[in-house]
Amino acid sequence: MLPYVYRVTKYDPADRDQHGHYVGVEPATSDHGRVETAYLQAIAAFAEESGVDQLAVREPQIDGFCHFGLEPPVDGYGLTDVFPAGLTGFHDGALVPMAAGLELVRAMLRDNGAWCRLEAEGAFTVHVGWDQYLYIGSSRPCEAALARTRSLGLFPKRLHASPYDFAPDGPQHVQRPADADFWARLHWTVSAHRATFLEETYAANASRWHRLTRDNIEAVRSQLAPRAQLAVWPDLLTDVDAAMGSLPEDGLMEILWEDEDGRIASMVVDETQFEAATSQITSARAAGVVSLATDERHPLFTAVLPDSDGVLRARWQTEPTPSDRDWAFLKTLRRGQVVTGTVTTIASFGVTFVNIGGFTAMVNIPELSWRPINHPSDVVSVGQEITAEVLDVDMVRERVPLSLRAMQEDPWPQVAQRIGQVVTGPVTKIVPFGIFVRIEDREDGFQGLVHTSELNESSEKGIEVGDALTVKIIEVDTARRRIALSHAQARTTRPQGGSKDGSA
């Protein structure tokens, strides 16, 4: 916040009643003449004394859908001479020389339909308020500019702050940057045919739509306006009648359609224009309807373009999507982190889903336990609180695999110490290349393979599942989690100890 802030008006303080309301004769619109020129000259005087010769456009917006001003709307919102290349030049962070900045102020004083904050960071600001109130901030006291302003017939008054200083609209949330993770996710999403449209908003109420394919994403990316807000949307409906049938009874809506030549167009309409809009796009290939109400807009995910140095300076205020909230949470996680969550679902295909901080992570069967299990329900149950380790954070697919067994002591080194032991255990499975025998007296006990070459020829044909078989542990591969057993060698080796599992 700058230390010197002044409200500059054409309204004489002497012409106010006891409540502070202006009762003079000055109109609340621009005179397009002497008073307007005086405003611009005052700004120029403050800028010169502040050492500023260019300004940055911040939070640009246009009255593209409704006009609430006191003067008639103007084609191009008064920006045609300032941004001759088109409205996309009116974007957050756009630098304009002081002369162009003054023309922007003129357009705002005339209520042509465009508005923005003008700033030179840490040095100077200009805000145009309702009813011809001007707010100028500076890092310097600007005594000469104050004198000049008074001589122009205007009335400056020092304030603590401008009422038009930027302030968040609601609870602050982490805005998602369009960084490498974002573009990787966009490529993945388009490849999965989950989205084909990118909405580029370069000023409030001003946007462009881009059809995305696997091959053109980088080309579209290179054309985006700096600091634009991006929203990724699902495909349009090829059933145009069904798309138009989703129009509500009333409200301000944006209709998108693809014409026969593959061009994308859009228009903003209200309930009085729905019928005309529907008849206008009868020949379209595909169409879609998007609400302009923030709480009714549901893109897949959003982001904001950072500056070339990677810093996110745009201050867009939007309602985050579920994917955006997941992204913000994933940014707090790291591989190896220990988290606590609640089991929400055990899927039929064996994956266990766990709620951690509102995000759904997953545990695959091998990560539930070091020991063999038949089903996740052998280890966990729905509603159970568990503690697990984060194995990975996939920002592209927005997936977080967890491991319960990482929180448990690895029993395999102890199993490796049993090489040479002779134990008796049940046969659990018979396969063409041998049989499996459980070597521990517990339902989730480890099993080893007796290869056919290690079976006694006389007993090989008579073995069935459930039979007790005496075997010798001849190898433990802790890396591959495999145990090799021998029945033939067990017949020539005296059993160690007397217990079934070979323990002393």
Secondary structure, 3 states (H helix, E strand, C coil): CCCEEEEEECCCHHHECCCCCECCCCCCCCCCCHHHHHHHHHHHHHHHHHCCCEEEEEEEEECCCCCCCCCCCCHHHHCCCCCCCCHHHCCCCCEEEHHHHHHHHHHHHCCCCEEEEEEECCCEEEEECHHHCEEEEECCCCHHHHHHHHHCCCEEEEECCCCCCCCCCCCCCCCCECCHHHHHHHHHHHHCCCCCEEEEEEEECEEEEEECCCCCHHHHHHCCCCCCEEEEECCCECCHHHHHCCCCCCCCEEEEEECCCCCEEEEEECCCCHHHHHHHCCCCCEEEEEECCHHHCCCCEEEECCCCCCCCCCCCCCCCCHHHHHHHHHCCCCCCCEEEEEEEEECCCCCEEEEECCEEEEECHHHCCCCCCCCHHHCCCCCCEEEEEECCCECCCCECEEECHHHCCCCHHHHHCCCCCEEEEEEEEEECCEEEEECCCCCCCCEEEEEHHHCCHHHHCCCCCCCEEEEEEEEEECCCCEEEEEHHHHCCCCCCCCCCCCCC
